[in-house]
Amino acid sequence: MFYVIGLGLGDPDDITVKGLNIIKQCERVYLESYTSILCCGQEKLEEFYGRTLILADREMVEQRADEILEGADNHSVAFLVVGDPFGATTHTDLLLRAKEKGLQTSVVHNASIMNAVGCCGLQLYHFGETVSIPSWDENWKPDSFFGKIAANLKQGLHTLCLLDIKVKEPTLESLMKKKREYMPPRFMSVSEAATQLLEVVKQNPSTDKDDAPTLTEDSLVVGLARVGHATQKICACSLREMKDTDLGSPLHSLIIPSAVLHPLESEFLQQFAELDLQK
C-alpha cells in the first residue's frame, strides 16, 4: 500500500492515531518538505514517531516520483504531508502516478490551513477562491492573484491568501551549471504580502461603475501566524497597518475579508483588532 498521511498543523502529536499506527508499520517513510513546514522540525518528528524519515524535496517529488513509489506493491510506503494530503496539487499527481502503476493507495486526512483559518472567526462557507501570493524580485512581479481577490470581494466573499514558501530553491545562476546551488529558505510574512498588495492596489485604481467593493489601503485584512501551534498569533487591521505588523516566525497567512461581515464574525474578530469592526 502507498499511504499519503496528513500531519496537521502544529506539533508532532497532531498526527491522527490512525496515521501514527500506519507510520510504525511502513517499510519507508518520506516527509514532504517544500509545500509547507512544521514548526517543530524533522528531528522531533522522528523522535515522536520512532522512525527515520526520508526528506522529500521538490526535485524528488516532481522528478523522481518513481523512487518514492518503488516497492509499494510488495510492502507499505508512507508519504507524510504537513496539513492535509490534498492541500497541494502535487500530492494529487503523486496519487495518480501510483494508480497508473497499479498500486493500492490510501489517504489519511488531517487539519490544514484551509479549514483552520476559521480560528479567526470568519465563517468558512463565506470564503471564495483561495489565492497564492508569490514573492517578488526586481525583474518578476506577478499580480494575477489580484483579479481573484477582486472577484471574491465583488461576490461578498473572503479570500485566503497562501504566502510564498521557498525551500531548497535553486539559484538562477546554478540552473545553467551542472552543480546545483540553492537559495536560503525564505518564508513570506504578512508584512511582505501587504507591501506587495499595496503596490498592486496603487497600480490598479478602482474603475468599477457599479460600486462593487474593492481592495484599498484602508481595507480590513487579517494576518495569521503559526496556526495550530502554541505560539499562534492573529491580527486584524487595515492593509496599510499590516505592512508594518510583525507576527514573528513562519508560517504566515493573510485573509482579505468581505467588505460586509456577519455580526458574529465582527464580534469574534474584534478580539484581534486594532479598530472598531462594529462600525
C-alpha positions in Angstrom: 0.0 0.0 0.0 1.1 3.6 -0.7 -0.1 5.9 2.0 -0.4 9.7 1.9 -0.7 10.9 5.5 -1.6 14.4 6.8 0.3 15.6 9.8 -1.8 18.5 10.9 -0.5 22.0 11.6 1.4 22.3 14.7 3.3 19.7 16.8 4.4 16.1 16.3 1.4 14.8 18.2 -1.1 16.5 15.9 -1.0 13.3 13.7 -4.0 11.1 14.0 -3.8 7.8 15.8 -4.6 6.1 12.5 -1.8 7.9 10.8 0.7 7.1 13.5 -0.1 3.4 13.5 0.5 3.2 9.8 3.8 5.0 10.0 5.1 2.5 12.5 4.5 -0.4 10.2 5.7 1.0 6.9 8.9 -0.1 5.2 9.9 3.5 4.2 8.5 6.9 5.4 9.0 10.1 3.4 8.5 13.6 4.7 7.5 16.2 2.0 9.4 19.3 2.7 8.5 22.1 0.3 4.8 22.9 0.2 4.7 23.6 3.9 6.7 23.1 7.1 6.1 22.1 10.7 7.5 24.5 13.3 8.9 21.5 15.3 11.3 20.3 12.6 12.3 16.8 11.3 14.2 15.6 14.4 11.3 16.0 16.8 9.0 14.2 14.3 11.5 11.3 14.1 11.7 11.1 17.9 7.9 11.1 18.3 7.3 8.5 15.5 10.3 6.3 16.5 11.2 6.2 12.8 13.8 7.7 10.5 12.2 10.0 7.9 13.5 10.4 4.3 13.3 14.1 3.3 11.4 14.5 0.0 12.2 17.9 -1.6 10.6 19.4 -4.7 13.1 17.7 -7.0 12.5 14.3 -5.6 8.7 14.6 -5.7 8.4 16.1 -9.1 11.3 14.4 -10.9 11.9 11.2 -9.1 8.4 10.1 -8.0 9.2 6.5 -9.1 11.8 6.4 -6.4 9.2 7.1 -3.8 6.7 4.6 -5.2 9.3 1.8 -5.7 8.4 -1.4 -3.9 5.0 -0.2 -2.7 3.4 -3.2 -4.5 5.2 -5.6 -2.0 5.3 -3.5 1.2 3.9 -0.3 2.6 5.4 3.1 1.9 4.2 6.3 3.6 4.4 9.9 2.3 3.9 12.5 5.0 2.4 15.9 4.2 2.0 18.9 6.6 -1.6 19.8 6.9 -3.9 17.6 4.7 -2.8 15.5 1.8 -5.0 17.4 -0.7 -3.8 20.8 0.3 -1.4 20.8 -2.7 -1.9 19.6 -6.3 1.5 17.9 -6.2 0.1 15.2 -3.9 -2.8 14.6 -6.2 -0.3 14.0 -9.0 1.6 11.5 -6.9 -1.5 9.5 -6.1 -2.4 9.4 -9.8 1.1 8.1 -10.6 0.6 5.4 -8.0 -2.7 4.4 -9.6 -1.1 4.2 -13.0 1.4 1.7 -11.6 -1.4 -0.4 -10.2 -0.6 0.3 -6.6 -3.1 0.3 -3.8 -3.4 3.8 -2.2 -4.9 5.2 1.0 -5.2 8.7 2.3 -5.3 9.7 5.9 -6.7 13.2 6.4 -5.9 15.9 8.9 -6.4 19.6 9.7 -5.0 22.1 7.2 -4.8 25.9 6.9 -7.8 25.6 4.5 -10.1 24.9 7.4 -8.1 26.1 10.4 -8.4 29.7 9.2 -11.8 29.6 10.9 -9.9 30.2 14.2 -10.1 34.0 13.5 -13.9 33.9 13.5 -14.6 34.3 9.8 -17.0 31.6 8.7 -15.6 29.0 6.3 -18.6 29.0 4.0 -18.1 32.7 3.3 -14.7 32.1 1.7 -14.2 32.3 -2.1 -11.3 31.1 -4.2 -8.0 30.7 -2.4 -5.0 32.5 -3.9 -1.3 32.2 -3.6 0.9 35.3 -3.4 4.4 34.7 -4.8 7.5 36.6 -3.6 8.6 39.4 -6.0 12.0 40.3 -7.1 13.4 43.1 -9.2 12.5 41.5 -12.5 9.4 39.5 -11.7 6.3 41.0 -10.1 3.3 38.8 -11.0 -0.1 40.1 -9.8 -2.6 37.8 -11.5 -3.8 36.8 -8.0 -5.3 40.3 -7.5 -8.1 39.6 -10.0 -9.3 36.7 -7.9 -9.3 38.8 -4.7 -11.3 41.4 -6.6 -13.8 38.8 -7.8 -14.3 37.4 -4.3 -14.9 40.9 -2.9 -17.5 41.6 -5.6 -19.3 38.4 -4.6 -19.1 39.3 -0.9 -16.7 36.5 -0.1 -13.5 36.3 2.0 -10.1 35.4 0.4 -7.5 33.2 2.0 -4.1 34.2 0.7 -1.4 31.5 1.0 2.0 33.1 1.2 5.1 32.0 -0.7 7.4 29.4 0.7 10.9 28.8 -0.8 12.7 25.7 0.4 15.7 24.3 -1.5 15.1 26.5 -4.5 18.0 26.5 -7.0 19.6 29.9 -7.8 19.2 31.2 -11.3 22.9 31.1 -11.9 23.2 27.4 -10.8 20.4 26.4 -13.3 23.0 27.0 -16.0 25.6 24.9 -14.3 26.0 21.2 -13.7 26.3 21.7 -9.9 23.1 23.0 -8.2 23.3 25.8 -5.7 20.4 26.7 -3.5 18.9 29.9 -2.1 18.5 30.1 1.7 15.0 29.1 2.9 12.5 32.0 2.7 9.0 32.4 4.0 6.8 35.3 3.1 5.5 37.3 6.0 2.1 39.1 6.3 4.1 42.4 6.2 5.7 41.5 2.9 2.4 40.3 1.4 0.7 43.6 2.5 3.5 45.6 0.9 3.1 43.8 -2.4 -0.7 44.2 -2.3 -0.4 47.9 -1.6 1.7 48.3 -4.7 -0.8 46.3 -6.8 -3.7 48.5 -5.3 -1.8 51.6 -6.3 -1.3 50.4 -9.9 -4.9 49.2 -10.2 -7.2 52.0 -9.1 -10.9 51.1 -8.9 -12.9 51.9 -12.0 -15.9 49.7 -11.2 -19.0 51.6 -12.2 -21.4 49.5 -10.1 -19.7 50.5 -6.8 -18.7 46.9 -6.1 -16.3 46.6 -3.1 -12.7 46.9 -3.9 -9.4 46.5 -2.1 -7.9 49.7 -0.8 -5.1 50.6 1.7 -7.9 51.1 4.3 -9.5 47.7 3.8 -9.6 45.3 6.7 -7.2 42.3 6.5 -6.4 39.5 8.9 -2.9 38.2 9.5 -2.3 34.7 10.9 0.9 33.2 12.1 1.7 29.6 13.1 -1.9 28.5 13.1 -2.5 25.4 15.2 0.7 26.0 17.2 1.1 27.1 20.8 2.6 30.4 19.6 -0.3 31.2 17.2 -0.9 34.9 16.5 -3.8 36.7 14.8 -4.0 40.4 14.0 -6.9 42.3 12.3 -6.1 45.8 10.9 -6.0 47.8 7.7 -3.9 46.7 4.8 -1.8 49.8 5.4 -1.2 48.9 9.0 -0.5 45.2 8.2 2.5 46.4 6.2 4.2 47.4 9.5 3.0 44.4 11.5 5.5 41.7 12.8 3.8 38.4 13.6 7.2 36.7 14.2 8.4 33.4 12.7 6.7 31.4 9.9 4.3 30.2 8.6 2.1 33.2 7.9 -1.3 33.5 6.0 -3.3 36.6 5.1 -7.1 36.9 4.8 -8.9 39.6 2.8 -12.4 39.6 4.4 -15.6 40.6 2.6 -16.5 44.2 2.9 -19.6 43.2 4.9 -19.2 40.9 7.8 -21.8 38.8 9.6 -22.4 40.2 13.1 -20.9 37.0 14.7 -17.8 37.4 12.5 -17.3 41.0 13.6 -17.8 40.2 17.2 -15.3 37.3 17.2 -12.7 39.2 15.1 -12.8 42.2 17.3 -10.6 40.5 19.9 -7.7 40.5 17.4 -8.4 44.0 16.0 -6.9 47.5 16.4 -10.1 49.1 15.1 -13.8 49.0 15.7 -15.3 46.4 13.4 -18.8 47.1 14.5 -19.0 50.4 12.6 
